[in-house]
């Protein structure tokens, strides 16, 4: 950023995940720099009012250096931002920039902040612990399980796990089950790790609870199952229950054998289930829930997205995958249940698209994460032009598709609620809504406050 034009353009874009506007240097500036350092870096522009008026700031020859010294003294580990002085007309502005800090979390006055959308959020103890573990390249599931020991796991399950690795990797493993667990760091200094217990629990596993139900209405359950078993066994048991309640169509092709087509793609269901198990926050006391309805399947996990990711990041695919449970993820990868970290969401979307189904909905929901898979055929996909105007669907952005999906679930949803669910700013939501209305894909029925949205088919 080397010109006043760049600065004006930056300010016009408005506050967001990587930008904060301040009228003057104060404690809030330091907190924002800490939040940026704990997230993905960012800039604070000093000299801009709350109404985004470019008023400038009064400084002398030592002001900026004094600010930098104050930031350094009031942060742990010490932050030293980059500083740039710029001018627009007769007004002077200061831009303080920090990169994402490699050693996290950074604190100011004993408080830890992270950046979410356009505001700073105080980190809780779990978030602070997670950042420490990431810094030392570890994760919670590597730590000793204070409640369970080696006597609480089934060594026959470990032997089966070793056989799966041999089949998947085509290599022989000449270790006993206990030696293997030690080499895999599931046992450290004679103590069983949390991940080792979750993977090979002998009997009832209280922290892996999964509730699955087949619903005829939001309150009427016609079949259900509760699973409290080891994580590897859970995959097959969950898939068996879901498959039992999926409708199947038999397609005659003229070949000797007919083709079976389920109303949901099995590969997408499997991918979602594996992601649920691998990425769940097992420190949360809630349980995973799968609800099978006539027209959709909802998969809910306790614990929000890990590592500061947003739903928008997941849908864009432009992010670096961070794994909450490294030991569990590595175990699933060894036996071929996980192919590549960070590619599950795009694979699920592509599978549903190829199957002719509408795009799944991914959302943060009640302190957790939910994926909704729909039986409905795609109305906004490869041939949407025939339904909503010529060549419309081909040009929809992922954010616009997400907005339409949310509106189809709740036609009364507000722009603010859309912003929270999709993970982009309210201003961006409103811009996309305007574009969808201009293209006759979406219309507003009634007043701005009391009306509702209508997706034009």
Secondary structure, DSSP 8 states (H G I E B T S, - for coil): --SHHHHHHHHHH-SBTTEEEESS-SHHHHHHHHHHHHTT-EEEEESB-TT--B------TTHHHHHHHHHHHTEES----EEEEEEETTEEEEEEEE---SS---EETTEEEEEETTEEEE--HHHHHHHHHHHTT--GGGSB-SS--GGGB-HHHHHHHHHHHHHHHT------HHHHHHHTTSEETTEEBHHHHHHHBSS--GGG-EEEEEESSSS-EEEEEEE-S-HHHHHHHHHHHHHHTS-EEEE--SSSS-EEEESS-HHHHHHHHHHHHHH--TTSSS-EEEEE-SSEEEEEEES--GGG--HHHHHH--S----S-HHHHHHHHHTTS--STT-HHHHHHHHHHHHTB---EEEEETTEEEEEEE-SB-SSSTTTHHHHSTT-GGG--HHHHHHHHHHHH-TT--HHHHHHHHTS-HHHHHHHHHHHHHTTSEEEES-TTT-EEEE--
